[in-house]
Amino acid sequence: IEYKKGPENTAADSLSRLTEQLMTLSVVETDIWERLAQEQQDDQSLRLIRTSVMQNSGSIPLYSIRGNVLYRKNRAVIPPNSGLRQELLHHFHDTLAAGHEE
C-alpha cells in the first residue's frame, strides 16, 4: 500500500462524497440512445453518412454503426444543432455527478 496525498488520491475522492451526491450517479435516461439515433437520422449530413455506413460498413473510414447509433472513432456522433449536446455537456460537466461543487 502506497500513501497518496489528498489531491493525488482521486479514488478516495469519490468515496468521500455525501450519499445524496452519490445517488445522482444512479439516474440514467434510458431513451438517450433512441433520441440520439433519431437526431442523427434527422440531421441531413449525418443521415447520408449513416446510410452509407449501414449499406457498406467499410465505406467511410472511422465511422461505424452500433445499436442504431453512428460512431466516429468509437465515439457517438452528436449532431451539431442537437439539444442533446447541451444536455450531455451539462450532465457531464456542470453537475455534482461530474465532481463539481455547486
N, C-alpha and C positions, 0 to 999 in steps of 0.2 A: 504494500500500500504506500502510495506516494502522496504527501500533503501538497495541496494547491491552495494558494491564497484565494480569497473571495472572488475577484473578477476573473481569475483563471479557472475557477471551478464552476463551469457552466451547468454541469449535470445537477449539482446541488441547488442551483437557482430554481429549477422547475419544481423541485421537491419542497422548497420553502414557500411557495406561493399559497395564498389562502385558499380554502376549499371552494369559496364562491368563484374565485378566478379559475380554478381547475375545472369547474363544472362547465364553463363556457367551451372547453375543448370538446365536449361530447355533442355539441349541437352541430348537426350535419344537414345540409339541404339536399334532400335525396333527388330532386329533379334537376340539379345543376348540370349534369351531363346531357340530359334531354334538351334543356334550354340552350346549352352551348351548341349542340348539334343543329338545332333549329336555327339559331342565329347564324351559324356558318352557312347553312343552306340558303338563308335569306340574303346573305352578302353575295353580290354578283361575282366578284373576282374569286372569292373562296369557293363558290358553287362550281366554277369551271375547274378549279384545282381538284376539288372533291370528286367530281365526275370523272376526270381523267385518271386519278389515282384508284378509284373504285373499279374502273374498267381494266386498268393495267397497273398493278401495284408498283412497278418499277419505272413508270412513265415520267415521273417528276422526282428527281433525286431529293433526298432528305425528307420527303413527305410520306406519311402513311395514314391509314385509317384503322382505328381500333374502337370497337364498341360504337360505331357510327359517328365518332369524333375524329376530326382531322388533326394530325400532329405534324410538327416540323421539328426535326432533331429530337424526337421523343418528348416534345413539349406541346401541350394543347394549344392550338392557334385560336386566339381571341380576336374576333373581328374588330377593326379599328374604332367603329362607332357603336360598339356594343355596350349596353347598360351593365353587362356582367363585368366589364373591365373595371369600372369604378367600384362595384360591389366587392370584387375579389381583392382589389388594392386596399380597400377599407378593411376587409376582414383580416388580411394577412399583414397589414402594416399599422393599422390605427386602433386595434382592439387589445384588450388585456390578454386575449389568447395569443397575440403576436408578441407578447412580452413587453409591451409599452404601458407605462402608467398613464392614467388619465390626467 
